[in-house]
Structure formats: C-alpha cells, structure tokens
Amino acid sequence: MKEETPDPNAKLLLQLSEEVRRIAGSLAQLSIGAGAAPPEHYPFSNENDLDVRPERVNWLIKARRARGRYLTPELFADPAWDILLDLLRAEIEHERISVSSACIAAAVPATTGLRWLNALEQRGLVVRHRDLHDARRSYVTLSSGTSLALRRYFVEVVGSQPSEGR
C-alpha cells in the first residue's frame, strides 16, 4: 500500500487562503462603509497582556459545532457562550461584529440570539456601539472585564498555543 506524502505547498496554500480571507473581510467592510479594520489601539480592542492565539479560539468554536454531528445539537445549545467566543475571536482578529452577526454566532433563532445578547449586555459582559455611518446598525464587543476573563480561561484551560494535529 502506497502511503501518500503531504503536499509541501499545503501549508503555504492555507496561509495564503487565510490572508485572502482577511483581505476580503477588509474590502467588505470598506464596501459597506464600515471603514478599514481597526488598528490595535482601536478603542474597542482589548490591550491586555494575555496573548490568546486566534487559532485556539477558532479550534474551540469548531469543536463545539462538531458535537452536533455526533449527537443531537439541541443538547449543546449554549447561546451566551457561543456569542462570547465569537466576540473574543473577533476582538483578537480586530474585526467588528454587528448585532445580527453576534446572533448568528449563537446558532439559535434570531429572537433567541437577541434575547441572549440583551442579557449579556444587561450583565455588563458585552457593550453595544452605534455605527457612525449607519444609524440602523450597531456593533457589539466584549467589555474589558469579560475580555480579560475569557483570555484567562483560554490561557488556563484551553492553552494559548495551538496543538499539533488538531
């Protein structure tokens, strides 16, 4: 039996694909009037010393979604956690998340997502920001305390470095 050797260009292609995704996101933001991706000193970016790799957050989000392929997805509904994870991922990658996108991240009906988002906002875990270019749209970010707590969680529980083979 012949063993397949991994394509030496696969890693480079994955890196290029990720870079194209980032550029496409920036272009999409510009096309809707949202402006360029926020710089690191952007007021809604968290600037603490706990470095969490976006790959780890993405890994956890994918792992949570994968459970539904093996068992009934309704057993694992946790909209608040899904929203918080997506907002952490967006913060690390300097992306802005609209309220509707945050609700989509919850993987529940829009009304349920909005209810959970409102509950998170009332508890001070997330903050809404009006879009300066379109009064009909709002963005949502983690509060600084929530960001720090989630980053501590990742450092202590998940680990900040991506694991090989995952």
Buried (B, 14 or more C-beta within 10 A) or exposed (E): EEEEEEEEEEEEEEEEEEEEEBEEBBEEBEEEEBEEBBEEEBEBBBEEEBEBBBBBBBBBBEEBEEEBEEEEEEEBEBBBBBBBBBBBBBBBEBBBBBBBBBBBBBBBEEEBBBBBBEBBBEEEBBBEBEBEEEEEBBBBBBBBEBBBBBBEBBBEEBEBEEEEEE
